[in-house]
Amino acid sequence: MMSTAALALLAAAVLAALIAGGIRVRRANRERHAALTRGLREMSDRLDSLARELAEALERVRVEGLRARILESLGGTLDLDEVLVRCAEAAGSLSGVAASAITVEIDGSPHVAAVGVDPSAVGPIVGPPGKEAARAVGLSYHYREGSSAAEQMLSAVAVPVESQHGRLGFLTVFGRDEAPPVAGTDFLTLEAIAGHAGPAIDRAWRTSTSPAPATDILTGLANRQVLHETLALEVARAHRAGESLAVCVLDVDNLSEANAHLGQPGADRLLGQIAALLCEPRLPRERVFRCGGDEFAVVLPSAGRIDAEATFARVQASLGRLPRALGFTPSLSAGIAELKPDDDGVSLFERAERALRHAKATRKGKGTAA
């Protein structure tokens, strides 16, 4: 039989073991709880990050879709009034915008288009003093006491509309809150609208005031003006249909050498022969243009870079059919550009011309893609 003291010691030992075990269990539970809390926090952070990435991706898709619609809209007409209205409509479609207006002056003649506000009520926008051009002008409107502020515009943001000839005017959006009507990606989209508006307005104005002939006399091909009109329409069509489009700009290498060997009349005949080669059965005449001098362009709807390179290779090979006159062998260099989502007719052609200049500088007789 155990003594009372021994039993007491045993009971104390058991109790101590139970307490220690309980402490260990609670400690383990706290550690598991802390680990679970950390895991849940990390999972929450990852979900928040994924949500932000998804929101940013959706915003990019929205902005890219809007810009594509803007390109399609502005490139689909050569009427000046229609271009201005479409610019105002594109700006007015931005989130938070209550009204929009575009005011430009061309050759001293003012032109205004507006959405959500009377065009006659739109006044001119004045930029900051000094020589430094502002990226944008922010406006805040204040009214006399007692006026119905709910019906009034309280803020505006105006961005410049510019062409190759300088500033034409401003594209302005209005809001009914004191905060600017556009910010972030919407502001960048407004700038993109204004950026595409300038060349579109310039092109429409030239079309309306230039009764120049549409055909090059020497080759019988459509000229540079018709090329840019065609590109504007084809780019708009391609954006609308989600199709490809390519441009190939070609230049006769060493035309001065042809002048020396053949004389001016002979060089002119050579240009005419090259124009005839370009209008092969696969290339309808309405897709071939003379840009001026020794430069030609081919517009290839529903075609990409590889198709344009194949076209250039066929034309280059066909030069062998030309008569060898006074030892001069003609060759062509080419610059090729394929339509991108943010292209209009002007930017597409400019990329092809840059590629042509690179080809002429580095590898005459070859083609270079932009």
LINHUTA-V956091 format. One record per residue. N is the residue number from 1. RES is the residue in one letter. SS is DSSP state (@ for helix, = for strand, . for the rest). PHI is phi in whole degrees, 0 to 359 (NA if undefined). BURIAL is 1 if it has 16 or more other ideal C-beta (glycine too) atoms within 10 Angstrom, else 0. Layout:
n->(N | N)
res->(RES | RES)
ss->(SS | SS)
phi->(PHI | PHI)
burial->(BURIAL | BURIAL)
This chain:
n->(1 | 2 | 3 | 4 | 5 | 6 | 7 | 8 | 9 | 10 | 11 | 12 | 13 | 14 | 15 | 16 | 17 | 18 | 19 | 20 | 21 | 22 | 23 | 24 | 25 | 26 | 27 | 28 | 29 | 30 | 31 | 32 | 33 | 34 | 35 | 36 | 37 | 38 | 39 | 40 | 41 | 42 | 43 | 44 | 45 | 46 | 47 | 48 | 49 | 50 | 51 | 52 | 53 | 54 | 55 | 56 | 57 | 58 | 59 | 60 | 61 | 62 | 63 | 64 | 65 | 66 | 67 | 68 | 69 | 70 | 71 | 72 | 73 | 74 | 75 | 76 | 77 | 78 | 79 | 80 | 81 | 82 | 83 | 84 | 85 | 86 | 87 | 88 | 89 | 90 | 91 | 92 | 93 | 94 | 95 | 96 | 97 | 98 | 99 | 100 | 101 | 102 | 103 | 104 | 105 | 106 | 107 | 108 | 109 | 110 | 111 | 112 | 113 | 114 | 115 | 116 | 117 | 118 | 119 | 120 | 121 | 122 | 123 | 124 | 125 | 126 | 127 | 128 | 129 | 130 | 131 | 132 | 133 | 134 | 135 | 136 | 137 | 138 | 139 | 140 | 141 | 142 | 143 | 144 | 145 | 146 | 147 | 148 | 149 | 150 | 151 | 152 | 153 | 154 | 155 | 156 | 157 | 158 | 159 | 160 | 161 | 162 | 163 | 164 | 165 | 166 | 167 | 168 | 169 | 170 | 171 | 172 | 173 | 174 | 175 | 176 | 177 | 178 | 179 | 180 | 181 | 182 | 183 | 184 | 185 | 186 | 187 | 188 | 189 | 190 | 191 | 192 | 193 | 194 | 195 | 196 | 197 | 198 | 199 | 200 | 201 | 202 | 203 | 204 | 205 | 206 | 207 | 208 | 209 | 210 | 211 | 212 | 213 | 214 | 215 | 216 | 217 | 218 | 219 | 220 | 221 | 222 | 223 | 224 | 225 | 226 | 227 | 228 | 229 | 230 | 231 | 232 | 233 | 234 | 235 | 236 | 237 | 238 | 239 | 240 | 241 | 242 | 243 | 244 | 245 | 246 | 247 | 248 | 249 | 250 | 251 | 252 | 253 | 254 | 255 | 256 | 257 | 258 | 259 | 260 | 261 | 262 | 263 | 264 | 265 | 266 | 267 | 268 | 269 | 270 | 271 | 272 | 273 | 274 | 275 | 276 | 277 | 278 | 279 | 280 | 281 | 282 | 283 | 284 | 285 | 286 | 287 | 288 | 289 | 290 | 291 | 292 | 293 | 294 | 295 | 296 | 297 | 298 | 299 | 300 | 301 | 302 | 303 | 304 | 305 | 306 | 307 | 308 | 309 | 310 | 311 | 312 | 313 | 314 | 315 | 316 | 317 | 318 | 319 | 320 | 321 | 322 | 323 | 324 | 325 | 326 | 327 | 328 | 329 | 330 | 331 | 332 | 333 | 334 | 335 | 336 | 337 | 338 | 339 | 340 | 341 | 342 | 343 | 344 | 345 | 346 | 347 | 348 | 349 | 350 | 351 | 352 | 353 | 354 | 355 | 356 | 357 | 358 | 359 | 360 | 361 | 362 | 363 | 364 | 365 | 366 | 367 | 368 | 369 | 370)
res->(M | M | S | T | A | A | L | A | L | L | A | A | A | V | L | A | A | L | I | A | G | G | I | R | V | R | R | A | N | R | E | R | H | A | A | L | T | R | G | L | R | E | M | S | D | R | L | D | S | L | A | R | E | L | A | E | A | L | E | R | V | R | V | E | G | L | R | A | R | I | L | E | S | L | G | G | T | L | D | L | D | E | V | L | V | R | C | A | E | A | A | G | S | L | S | G | V | A | A | S | A | I | T | V | E | I | D | G | S | P | H | V | A | A | V | G | V | D | P | S | A | V | G | P | I | V | G | P | P | G | K | E | A | A | R | A | V | G | L | S | Y | H | Y | R | E | G | S | S | A | A | E | Q | M | L | S | A | V | A | V | P | V | E | S | Q | H | G | R | L | G | F | L | T | V | F | G | R | D | E | A | P | P | V | A | G | T | D | F | L | T | L | E | A | I | A | G | H | A | G | P | A | I | D | R | A | W | R | T | S | T | S | P | A | P | A | T | D | I | L | T | G | L | A | N | R | Q | V | L | H | E | T | L | A | L | E | V | A | R | A | H | R | A | G | E | S | L | A | V | C | V | L | D | V | D | N | L | S | E | A | N | A | H | L | G | Q | P | G | A | D | R | L | L | G | Q | I | A | A | L | L | C | E | P | R | L | P | R | E | R | V | F | R | C | G | G | D | E | F | A | V | V | L | P | S | A | G | R | I | D | A | E | A | T | F | A | R | V | Q | A | S | L | G | R | L | P | R | A | L | G | F | T | P | S | L | S | A | G | I | A | E | L | K | P | D | D | D | G | V | S | L | F | E | R | A | E | R | A | L | R | H | A | K | A | T | R | K | G | K | G | T | A | A)
ss->(. | . | . | @ | @ | @ | @ | @ | @ | @ | @ | @ | @ | @ | @ | @ | @ | @ | @ | @ | @ | @ | @ | @ | @ | @ | @ | @ | @ | @ | @ | @ | @ | @ | @ | @ | @ | @ | @ | @ | @ | @ | @ | @ | @ | @ | @ | @ | @ | @ | @ | @ | @ | @ | @ | @ | @ | @ | @ | @ | @ | @ | @ | @ | @ | @ | @ | @ | @ | @ | @ | @ | @ | @ | @ | . | . | . | . | @ | @ | @ | @ | @ | @ | @ | @ | @ | @ | @ | @ | @ | . | . | . | . | . | . | = | = | = | = | = | = | = | = | . | . | = | = | = | = | = | = | = | . | . | . | @ | @ | @ | . | . | . | . | . | . | . | . | . | . | . | . | . | . | = | = | = | = | = | . | . | . | . | . | . | . | . | @ | @ | @ | . | . | . | = | = | = | = | = | = | = | = | = | . | . | = | = | = | = | = | = | = | = | = | = | . | . | . | . | . | . | . | . | @ | @ | @ | @ | @ | @ | @ | @ | @ | @ | @ | @ | @ | @ | @ | @ | @ | @ | @ | @ | @ | @ | @ | @ | @ | @ | . | . | . | . | . | = | . | . | . | . | . | . | = | . | @ | @ | @ | @ | @ | @ | @ | @ | @ | @ | @ | @ | @ | @ | @ | @ | @ | @ | . | . | . | = | = | = | = | = | = | = | = | . | . | @ | @ | @ | @ | @ | @ | @ | @ | @ | @ | @ | @ | @ | @ | @ | @ | @ | @ | @ | @ | @ | @ | @ | @ | . | . | . | . | . | . | @ | @ | @ | = | = | = | = | = | . | . | = | = | = | = | = | = | = | . | . | . | @ | @ | @ | @ | @ | @ | @ | @ | @ | @ | @ | @ | @ | @ | @ | @ | @ | . | . | . | = | . | . | = | . | . | . | = | = | = | = | = | = | = | . | . | . | . | . | . | @ | @ | @ | @ | @ | @ | @ | @ | @ | @ | @ | @ | @ | @ | @ | @ | @ | @ | . | . | . | . | = | = | = | .)
phi->(NA | 280 | 288 | 298 | 294 | 294 | 297 | 295 | 295 | 297 | 297 | 296 | 295 | 298 | 298 | 297 | 296 | 297 | 297 | 298 | 297 | 298 | 298 | 297 | 297 | 296 | 297 | 297 | 296 | 296 | 294 | 296 | 295 | 296 | 296 | 296 | 297 | 298 | 298 | 295 | 295 | 297 | 297 | 297 | 297 | 295 | 295 | 298 | 296 | 297 | 296 | 296 | 297 | 295 | 297 | 295 | 296 | 296 | 294 | 297 | 298 | 298 | 294 | 296 | 296 | 295 | 295 | 297 | 294 | 296 | 301 | 299 | 293 | 288 | 279 | 271 | 213 | 243 | 272 | 299 | 299 | 293 | 300 | 296 | 298 | 293 | 298 | 297 | 295 | 296 | 293 | 292 | 278 | 290 | 297 | 87 | 266 | 268 | 199 | 212 | 205 | 235 | 237 | 226 | 232 | 236 | 51 | 80 | 255 | 281 | 222 | 223 | 221 | 213 | 230 | 84 | 207 | 292 | 304 | 290 | 269 | 273 | 268 | 289 | 264 | 250 | 279 | 288 | 291 | 100 | 273 | 285 | 283 | 277 | 291 | 202 | 241 | 260 | 235 | 232 | 255 | 233 | 239 | 295 | 299 | 99 | 285 | 278 | 297 | 297 | 264 | 255 | 275 | 253 | 209 | 203 | 229 | 240 | 243 | 292 | 250 | 231 | 236 | 294 | 266 | 120 | 287 | 262 | 165 | 222 | 253 | 237 | 241 | 243 | 228 | 264 | 251 | 289 | 289 | 304 | 292 | 226 | 202 | 59 | 294 | 294 | 294 | 298 | 294 | 300 | 297 | 296 | 300 | 297 | 296 | 279 | 293 | 305 | 298 | 295 | 295 | 301 | 295 | 294 | 294 | 299 | 297 | 283 | 245 | 246 | 275 | 296 | 298 | 268 | 241 | 287 | 294 | 292 | 255 | 78 | 276 | 296 | 266 | 297 | 299 | 294 | 303 | 291 | 296 | 295 | 299 | 301 | 289 | 291 | 295 | 299 | 295 | 294 | 298 | 294 | 270 | 69 | 254 | 274 | 201 | 227 | 232 | 239 | 256 | 243 | 224 | 284 | 288 | 54 | 296 | 298 | 294 | 296 | 299 | 293 | 280 | 254 | 79 | 300 | 300 | 293 | 295 | 296 | 296 | 299 | 299 | 295 | 292 | 294 | 300 | 294 | 294 | 297 | 274 | 289 | 306 | 281 | 240 | 302 | 303 | 288 | 257 | 243 | 223 | 258 | 279 | 131 | 60 | 255 | 248 | 235 | 219 | 234 | 259 | 239 | 294 | 54 | 225 | 244 | 299 | 297 | 297 | 294 | 296 | 295 | 299 | 298 | 297 | 295 | 294 | 299 | 293 | 288 | 298 | 297 | 279 | 286 | 295 | 282 | 253 | 53 | 78 | 268 | 249 | 286 | 215 | 235 | 248 | 219 | 239 | 237 | 224 | 252 | 301 | 250 | 302 | 260 | 281 | 246 | 298 | 293 | 294 | 297 | 293 | 297 | 294 | 295 | 292 | 297 | 297 | 296 | 298 | 295 | 296 | 296 | 280 | 244 | 205 | 304 | 84 | 235 | 249 | 232 | 265 | 284)
burial->(0 | 0 | 0 | 0 | 0 | 0 | 0 | 0 | 0 | 0 | 0 | 0 | 0 | 0 | 0 | 0 | 0 | 0 | 0 | 0 | 0 | 0 | 0 | 0 | 0 | 0 | 0 | 0 | 0 | 0 | 0 | 0 | 0 | 0 | 0 | 0 | 0 | 0 | 0 | 0 | 0 | 0 | 0 | 0 | 0 | 0 | 0 | 0 | 0 | 0 | 0 | 0 | 0 | 0 | 0 | 0 | 0 | 0 | 0 | 0 | 0 | 0 | 1 | 0 | 0 | 1 | 1 | 0 | 0 | 1 | 1 | 1 | 1 | 1 | 1 | 1 | 1 | 1 | 0 | 1 | 0 | 1 | 1 | 1 | 1 | 1 | 1 | 1 | 1 | 1 | 1 | 1 | 0 | 1 | 0 | 0 | 1 | 1 | 1 | 1 | 1 | 1 | 1 | 1 | 0 | 1 | 0 | 0 | 0 | 0 | 1 | 1 | 1 | 1 | 1 | 0 | 1 | 0 | 1 | 0 | 0 | 1 | 0 | 0 | 1 | 0 | 0 | 0 | 0 | 0 | 0 | 0 | 0 | 0 | 0 | 1 | 1 | 0 | 1 | 0 | 0 | 0 | 0 | 0 | 0 | 0 | 0 | 0 | 0 | 0 | 0 | 0 | 1 | 1 | 1 | 1 | 1 | 1 | 1 | 1 | 1 | 1 | 1 | 0 | 0 | 0 | 0 | 1 | 1 | 1 | 1 | 1 | 1 | 1 | 1 | 1 | 0 | 0 | 0 | 1 | 1 | 1 | 0 | 0 | 1 | 1 | 1 | 0 | 1 | 1 | 1 | 1 | 1 | 1 | 1 | 1 | 1 | 1 | 1 | 1 | 1 | 1 | 1 | 1 | 1 | 0 | 1 | 0 | 0 | 0 | 0 | 0 | 0 | 0 | 0 | 1 | 0 | 0 | 1 | 0 | 1 | 1 | 1 | 1 | 1 | 1 | 1 | 1 | 1 | 1 | 1 | 1 | 1 | 1 | 1 | 1 | 1 | 1 | 1 | 0 | 0 | 0 | 0 | 0 | 1 | 1 | 1 | 1 | 1 | 1 | 1 | 1 | 1 | 1 | 1 | 0 | 0 | 1 | 1 | 0 | 1 | 1 | 0 | 0 | 0 | 0 | 1 | 0 | 1 | 1 | 1 | 0 | 1 | 1 | 1 | 1 | 1 | 1 | 1 | 0 | 0 | 0 | 1 | 0 | 0 | 0 | 1 | 1 | 1 | 1 | 1 | 0 | 0 | 1 | 1 | 1 | 1 | 1 | 1 | 1 | 0 | 0 | 1 | 1 | 1 | 0 | 1 | 1 | 1 | 0 | 1 | 1 | 0 | 0 | 1 | 1 | 0 | 0 | 1 | 0 | 0 | 0 | 0 | 0 | 0 | 0 | 0 | 1 | 0 | 1 | 0 | 1 | 1 | 1 | 1 | 1 | 1 | 1 | 1 | 0 | 0 | 0 | 1 | 1 | 1 | 1 | 1 | 1 | 1 | 0 | 1 | 1 | 1 | 0 | 1 | 1 | 0 | 0 | 1 | 1 | 0 | 0 | 0 | 0 | 0 | 0 | 1 | 1 | 1 | 1)
